[in-house]
Amino acid sequence: MIASLPMYDRPETRGAFENMNPEPPVLVLDGNGLSCASLVAAIEQKAGVELTDEAWLRVSKAREVVEHITSSGIAAYGINTGVGSQKDHAVPTAALAEFNRRLVRAHATRVPGPSLSEGIVRGALIVLLNGFAKGYSGVSEELVKVIIGKLAEGKFPTIDAGGTVGASDLVPLAQIADWLISSEQAQASGLPKAKETLSLINSNAVSLTVGALQLVELKNLTWAQELAAATSMEGFRCNLDAISEIVNKVHIRPGQTRVADRLRTFLQGSRLWSKGEARLLQDPLSFRCISQIHGAVEEVVLNAEEILTQELNSLADNPVVDHDSFAAFSNGNMDTTRHTLALDQVRQGLAKITDISGERIHKLQWTAFSGLPTGLAAEDSAIGGVQFLNLGHIAASLITSVKIWAQPQLLIAIGQLADGVEDTAGNAFHAVHDLQRQIDAAWTIAAIELSIATWSIQRRGLSEANLGVAVRDVVQSILPLLPVGVEGIEVFDLSIVRNALKNR
């Protein structure tokens, strides 16, 4: 049975629904109130979705504009013309339905490789609906009802994860759109109508969904990394002056202050707060700068969450349909530079956190720094200890990967996409995909640090009663999972520690 770690004021990352019925849960969208947390909660709870009355009215009014444009013959991009490099070709009114059907399938090219999870498909549909609820897309009420119905059914197609460069998630959204308009309900409603294909595919709904999922998980991960770091501070017998209130008071760094507060909470009751308990007058920077580095990353993560929340409640559709002026406006709102730039910073910050975790992992095994036997072996011999299990090498390999995935994606974009008309992209999906890979590796790195820190505490023979309250519970949960004293007799599986950390 996998042990579970205590929470200790773990950050709340699953937002509650507003206007939610308890059975079954329903997320009500108005185009402005969707958050990363509420989107993730809707995905995990497989919530139904509805629009507010005001949102339905806005959808109806925007549709009037599209129908006016098609009946009047006024040229409007993507409504009665081709798209991209074929924008200068008119589409006759009688051919609009056929044009929209073919446009979907032309963009839905299957891409060999990984597929999106059903949760991501569900999330992308919710993001699309929230954009439509703003009333500037011009889609029909019938299309909105089809999407709501598909969410209620809860059965989703296999969608390819490739083919998007951050100038709308064209390929995966086109595959979703093809599935939608091929449904019996869509066929019976005469879908797709003018502009509806463009509104379905001209969005970053997939990238935003993946980004929201990762940022929500990242809050849990960074909390776990701080808990592992606090355990390392106990195992190393650190000087806690580095996280004292006065040290964090004199520097205007809100994130640093919050992290130091949490570390003090984790270490509440520890003997390290007593005079003469710290082994060194000044510890290595990887211990001494935990609150500074983790705090800086927390600020970046919160900024990224704010940006993604704004994007979740924005419209990337082109053209924008305006009921007040009864006109359509060509634009570049699908550009993803803003959230790619924010996520690039997040990935670099996460790489920095894992980097100093790796330094602590090795300092705890390094007798010149730790004062413990090399590799935390019970005695000087050819076998035993953490290094005998090769955990340091595993951590180094994972940290290397995390650093590779931290490279900025914004500047890697290939310029030419479509005959010179589409000549830049933000690479948002690449940014969130690399963050996803980083987070997965970082959970294992945190589990390694927690294992080695716990091992260090055991090797020092420290009484659990003298440890910080959170660290005490960690040691009680993790120590039985470790092969202390029986190294090499059976193969050690890190997943048991990782699962205990993730499922706390």
C-alpha positions in Angstrom: 0.0 0.0 0.0 1.4 3.4 -1.0 1.8 5.8 1.9 0.2 9.2 1.6 1.8 12.4 2.7 0.1 15.1 4.7 -1.0 18.4 3.0 0.1 21.2 5.3 -1.7 24.0 3.7 -1.2 22.6 0.2 -2.3 25.2 -2.4 -5.9 24.9 -3.6 -5.7 24.1 -7.3 -9.2 22.9 -8.1 -11.6 25.8 -8.4 -15.2 25.5 -7.5 -17.9 26.1 -10.2 -20.1 29.1 -9.9 -23.8 28.4 -10.6 -23.0 24.7 -10.4 -25.7 22.0 -9.8 -24.4 19.3 -7.5 -25.8 16.4 -9.6 -24.3 16.3 -12.2 -21.8 19.2 -12.1 -22.5 21.9 -14.7 -20.1 24.7 -15.7 -21.9 27.8 -16.8 -20.0 29.9 -19.3 -20.4 33.6 -20.0 -17.2 34.3 -22.0 -15.4 36.0 -19.1 -15.3 33.9 -16.0 -13.3 30.8 -17.0 -10.1 30.1 -15.0 -7.3 27.6 -15.3 -8.6 25.9 -12.1 -12.3 25.8 -13.2 -11.4 24.4 -16.6 -9.3 21.7 -15.0 -12.1 20.9 -12.5 -14.6 20.7 -15.4 -12.3 18.3 -17.2 -11.7 16.1 -14.2 -15.3 16.0 -13.1 -16.6 15.5 -16.6 -18.9 18.4 -16.1 -21.7 19.4 -18.3 -21.6 22.9 -19.9 -24.2 25.6 -20.4 -24.2 29.2 -21.5 -25.8 32.1 -19.6 -28.9 33.7 -21.1 -26.9 36.8 -22.0 -24.3 34.7 -23.8 -27.0 33.0 -25.9 -28.3 36.4 -26.9 -24.8 37.5 -27.9 -24.4 34.4 -30.0 -27.7 35.1 -31.8 -26.8 38.7 -32.5 -23.4 37.9 -33.9 -25.0 35.3 -36.2 -27.2 38.0 -37.6 -24.1 39.8 -38.8 -22.7 36.8 -40.6 -26.1 36.2 -42.3 -26.3 39.9 -43.3 -22.8 39.7 -44.9 -23.6 36.5 -46.9 -26.9 37.8 -48.1 -25.6 41.3 -49.1 -22.5 40.0 -50.9 -20.1 42.1 -49.0 -16.6 40.5 -49.2 -15.5 39.4 -45.7 -12.5 37.2 -45.0 -13.4 33.6 -44.4 -17.1 34.3 -44.4 -17.6 34.4 -48.2 -13.9 34.2 -49.3 -11.2 31.7 -49.2 -8.7 31.7 -46.3 -5.0 32.2 -45.9 -3.2 32.6 -49.2 -6.5 31.9 -51.0 -8.2 34.9 -49.3 -8.7 36.8 -52.6 -11.0 34.1 -54.1 -14.8 34.7 -53.5 -17.1 31.8 -52.5 -20.6 31.9 -54.0 -23.4 31.9 -51.5 -24.7 28.7 -52.8 -21.4 27.0 -52.3 -20.7 28.2 -48.7 -21.9 25.0 -47.0 -19.8 22.8 -49.3 -16.8 25.2 -48.8 -17.0 24.9 -45.0 -17.3 21.1 -45.1 -14.3 20.8 -47.4 -12.3 23.4 -45.4 -12.7 21.3 -42.3 -11.4 18.1 -43.9 -8.7 19.9 -45.8 -7.2 21.1 -42.5 -7.9 17.8 -40.6 -4.9 16.0 -42.1 -4.0 13.0 -39.9 -0.5 13.3 -38.4 1.3 10.2 -37.2 2.4 10.4 -33.6 0.9 11.0 -30.2 -2.8 11.7 -29.6 -4.5 14.1 -27.3 -6.2 12.7 -24.2 -10.0 12.8 -23.9 -9.6 15.3 -21.2 -7.7 17.7 -23.5 -10.4 17.3 -26.2 -13.1 18.0 -23.6 -11.2 21.1 -22.4 -10.7 22.4 -25.9 -14.4 22.2 -26.5 -15.1 24.2 -23.3 -12.6 26.8 -24.3 -14.2 27.1 -27.8 -17.6 27.5 -26.2 -16.4 30.2 -23.8 -15.0 32.1 -26.8 -18.3 31.8 -28.7 -20.2 33.0 -25.6 -18.5 36.4 -26.0 -20.6 37.0 -29.1 -18.0 38.0 -31.6 -17.6 34.7 -33.6 -20.8 34.6 -35.5 -21.5 30.9 -35.1 -25.0 29.6 -35.0 -26.9 28.6 -31.9 -27.2 25.1 -33.5 -23.5 24.6 -33.5 -23.2 25.7 -29.9 -25.9 23.2 -29.0 -24.1 20.4 -30.9 -20.9 21.1 -28.8 -22.8 21.2 -25.5 -24.5 17.9 -26.5 -21.2 16.2 -27.3 -19.8 17.3 -23.9 -22.8 15.8 -22.3 -22.3 12.5 -24.1 -18.7 12.3 -23.0 -17.4 10.2 -25.9 -14.6 11.8 -27.9 -12.6 10.9 -31.0 -8.9 10.2 -31.3 -7.3 13.6 -32.1 -3.7 13.9 -33.3 -1.4 16.1 -31.1 0.8 17.3 -33.9 0.4 20.0 -36.6 0.1 23.2 -34.6 2.7 25.9 -34.4 0.8 28.5 -32.4 -1.0 30.4 -35.1 -4.2 28.6 -34.1 -4.3 24.9 -33.3 -5.4 24.3 -36.9 -4.9 20.5 -37.3 -6.2 19.1 -34.0 -9.1 21.6 -34.0 -10.0 20.7 -37.6 -10.1 17.0 -36.6 -12.4 18.0 -33.7 -14.5 20.1 -36.0 -14.8 17.3 -38.5 -16.1 15.0 -35.8 -18.6 17.7 -34.7 -20.1 18.5 -38.1 -20.2 14.8 -39.0 -22.6 14.1 -36.1 -26.2 13.3 -36.7 -27.3 16.4 -34.8 -25.1 18.6 -36.9 -26.3 17.1 -40.1 -29.9 17.5 -39.1 -29.2 21.2 -38.3 -27.6 21.9 -41.6 -24.1 22.4 -40.3 -21.6 23.8 -41.0 -22.9 27.2 -42.0 -21.0 30.2 -43.3 -17.9 31.0 -41.2 -18.4 28.1 -38.7 -15.5 26.1 -39.9 -13.2 29.1 -39.5 -14.5 29.8 -35.9 -13.9 26.1 -34.9 -10.3 25.9 -36.1 -9.1 29.5 -35.6 -8.4 29.2 -31.9 -5.7 28.1 -29.5 -8.1 26.0 -27.5 -5.9 22.9 -27.4 -2.7 24.8 -26.3 -4.6 26.7 -23.7 -6.2 23.6 -22.3 -2.8 21.8 -22.0 -1.3 24.9 -20.5 -4.0 25.2 -17.9 -3.6 21.6 -16.9 0.1 22.0 -16.5 -0.1 25.2 -14.5 -2.6 23.6 -12.1 -0.3 20.6 -11.7 2.7 22.8 -11.3 1.3 24.4 -8.2 1.2 20.9 -6.6 4.6 20.1 -7.9 6.3 23.2 -6.6 4.7 22.6 -3.2 6.1 19.1 -3.2 9.5 20.4 -4.2 9.5 22.8 -1.3 8.6 19.9 1.1 11.5 17.9 -0.3 13.8 20.9 0.1 12.7 21.3 3.8 13.5 17.6 4.3 16.9 18.1 2.8 17.5 21.0 5.2 16.8 18.7 8.1 19.0 16.0 6.6 21.9 18.4 6.0 21.3 20.1 9.4 21.1 23.6 7.8 21.4 27.0 9.3 17.8 28.3 9.2 18.9 31.9 9.3 18.4 31.8 5.5 14.6 31.5 5.8 14.2 33.7 8.9 11.6 36.5 8.8 14.2 39.3 9.0 16.1 38.0 6.0 13.0 37.9 3.8 11.7 41.1 5.2 14.5 43.3 3.9 14.2 42.3 0.3 11.0 43.2 -1.7 10.4 39.8 -3.2 6.8 38.6 -2.5 7.4 35.1 -3.8 10.5 34.7 -1.7 8.5 35.8 1.4 5.7 33.3 0.7 8.1 30.4 0.1 10.1 31.2 3.3 6.9 31.3 5.2 6.0 27.8 4.0 9.4 26.4 4.7 9.2 27.8 8.3 5.8 26.0 8.6 7.2 22.8 7.3 10.1 23.1 9.8 8.0 24.2 12.8 9.2 22.5 15.9 12.5 21.5 14.5 15.6 21.5 16.7 17.4 23.4 13.9 15.8 26.5 15.3 17.9 26.1 18.5 21.3 27.7 18.9 24.1 25.4 18.0 22.1 22.9 16.0 23.2 24.0 12.5 26.4 22.2 11.4 27.8 25.1 9.4 27.9 28.8 9.8 26.9 29.2 6.1 25.4 26.5 3.9 25.9 25.9 0.2 23.8 28.2 -2.0 21.6 25.4 -3.1 20.3 25.3 0.5 20.7 28.9 1.3 18.8 30.2 -1.7 15.8 27.9 -1.7 13.3 30.7 -0.9 14.9 33.1 -3.3 14.9 30.8 -6.3 11.6 29.0 -5.6 10.0 32.4 -4.9 11.1 33.9 -8.2 9.6 30.9 -10.0 6.4 31.2 -8.1 6.0 34.8 -9.2 6.6 33.7 -12.8 4.0 30.9 -12.5 1.4 33.2 -11.1 2.0 35.7 -13.9 1.7 32.9 -16.5 -1.6 31.7 -14.8 -3.0 35.3 -15.1 -2.0 35.5 -18.7 -3.5 32.1 -19.6 -6.7 33.0 -17.7 -7.0 36.2 -19.8 -6.4 34.1 -22.9 -9.1 31.6 -21.9 -11.5 34.5 -21.8 -10.4 36.1 -25.0 -11.3 35.4 -28.6 -8.7 34.3 -31.2 -11.2 34.1 -34.0 -10.6 35.8 -37.3 -12.5 37.7 -38.5 -14.2 39.3 -35.4 -17.9 39.8 -36.0 -19.3 43.0 -34.4 -23.0 43.4 -34.0 -22.8 47.2 -33.3 -21.2 48.0 -36.6 -22.7 45.0 -38.4 -19.2 44.3 -39.9 -16.4 41.7 -39.7 -12.8 42.7 -38.9 -9.8 40.8 -40.0 -7.1 40.5 -37.3 -4.2 38.5 -35.8 -5.7 37.7 -32.4 -4.7 34.0 -32.9 -1.0 34.9 -32.3 0.4 33.1 -29.2 3.5 35.2 -28.5 2.1 36.3 -25.2 1.5 33.0 -23.5 4.5 31.3 -25.1 6.7 34.0 -23.7 5.2 33.5 -20.2 5.5 29.7 -20.5 9.1 30.0 -21.7 9.9 31.8 -18.4 8.0 29.1 -16.4 10.1 26.3 -18.0 13.3 28.1 -17.3 12.3 28.6 -13.7 11.4 25.0 -13.3 14.7 24.0 -14.7 16.4 26.2 -12.2 14.5 24.6 -9.3 15.5 21.1 -10.4 19.1 22.2 -10.9 19.5 23.2 -7.3 17.6 20.1 -6.2 20.3 18.1 -8.0 23.0 20.0 -6.1 21.3 19.2 -2.8 21.0 15.5 -3.8 24.7 15.3 -4.3 25.7 17.5 -1.3 23.8 15.1 1.0 25.8 12.1 -0.4 29.2 14.0 -0.4 30.9 13.4 2.9 33.0 16.6 2.7 29.7 18.6 2.8 27.4 16.3 4.7 29.7 14.8 7.3 28.0 11.5 6.6 29.5 8.3 5.1 30.0 8.6 1.3 26.8 7.9 -0.5 25.0 7.5 2.8 26.3 3.9 3.2 25.9 2.4 6.7 29.6 1.6 6.7 32.7 1.9 4.5 32.3 -1.0 2.1 31.8 -1.8 -1.6 28.0 -2.1 -1.2 25.2 -0.1 0.3 23.9 3.4 0.4 22.1 5.7 -2.0 24.9 5.9 -4.5 24.9 2.1 -4.7 21.4 2.5 -6.1 22.6 5.0 -8.7 20.0 7.6 -7.7 22.5 10.4 -8.3 23.0 9.4 -11.9 19.2 9.0 -12.5 18.6 12.5 -11.1 21.4 14.0 -13.3 19.9 12.4 -16.4 16.4 13.8 -15.6 17.8 17.3 -14.8 19.6 17.3 -18.1 16.4 16.6 -19.9 14.5 19.3 -17.9 17.2 21.8 -19.0 16.9 20.8 -22.6 13.2 21.3 -22.5 13.7 24.7 -20.9 15.0 26.3 -24.2 12.8 29.2 -25.3 10.3 28.2 -27.9 9.2 31.7 -29.0 12.3 32.3 -31.2 12.4 28.9 -32.8 9.3 29.5 -35.1 9.7 28.7 -38.7 8.7 31.8 -40.6 6.9 30.6 -43.7 3.7 28.7 -43.2 1.5 29.5 -46.2 2.7 31.3 -49.3 4.1 34.3 -47.4 0.7 35.3 -45.9 1.2 33.3 -42.7 4.8 34.1 -41.9 5.1 33.9 -38.1 3.9 31.7 -35.2 4.2 31.6 -31.5 4.8 27.9 -30.9 2.4 27.8 -27.9 1.8 24.1 -28.2 5.5 23.3 -28.2 5.9 25.5 -25.1 3.2 23.6 -23.2 4.3 20.2 -24.5 7.9 20.8 -23.2 6.4 22.0 -19.9 4.4 18.8 -19.6 7.6 16.7 -20.1 9.5 18.9 -17.6 6.8 18.4 -14.9 6.8 14.7 -15.3 10.5 14.5 -14.9 10.5 17.0 -12.0 8.1 14.8 -10.0 10.7 12.0 -10.1 13.5 14.4 -9.2 11.6 15.6 -6.2 11.0 11.9 -5.2 14.7 11.3 -5.4 15.6 14.3 -3.3 12.9 13.3 -0.7 14.3 9.7 -0.6 17.9 10.9 -0.1 17.0 13.5 2.4 15.0 11.0 4.4 17.9 8.5 4.1 20.2 11.3 5.5 18.0 11.8 8.5 18.0 8.1 9.2 21.8 7.9 8.9 22.2 10.7 11.4 20.0 8.8 13.9 17.8 11.9 14.4 14.8 11.5 16.6 11.6 12.2 14.6 10.3 14.2 17.6 13.1 16.7 16.9 12.2 17.2 13.3 9.9 19.9 11.8 6.3 18.8 12.0 5.9 18.3 8.2 9.3 16.6 7.8 8.5 14.3 10.7 5.4 13.0 8.9 7.4 12.7 5.6 10.0 10.5 7.3 7.3 8.3 8.8 5.7 7.9 5.4 8.8 7.6 3.2 11.4 5.7 5.3 9.5 2.4 5.2 9.5 2.6 1.4 13.2 2.9 1.1 15.7 -0.1 0.9 17.8 1.2 3.8 20.2 -1.7 4.8 19.0 -4.0 2.1 20.3 -2.2 -1.0 20.8 -4.4 -4.0 18.9 -7.4 -2.7 15.8 -6.4 -4.6 15.4 -3.8 -7.4 14.3 -0.5 -5.9 11.3 1.1 -7.6 11.2 4.9 -7.3 7.6 5.0 -8.4 6.4 4.1 -4.9 8.0 7.2 -3.5 6.9 9.4 -6.4 3.3 8.1 -6.0 3.4 8.8 -2.3 4.5 12.3 -3.0 1.9 12.9 -5.8 -1.0 11.3 -3.9 -0.4 13.1 -0.6 
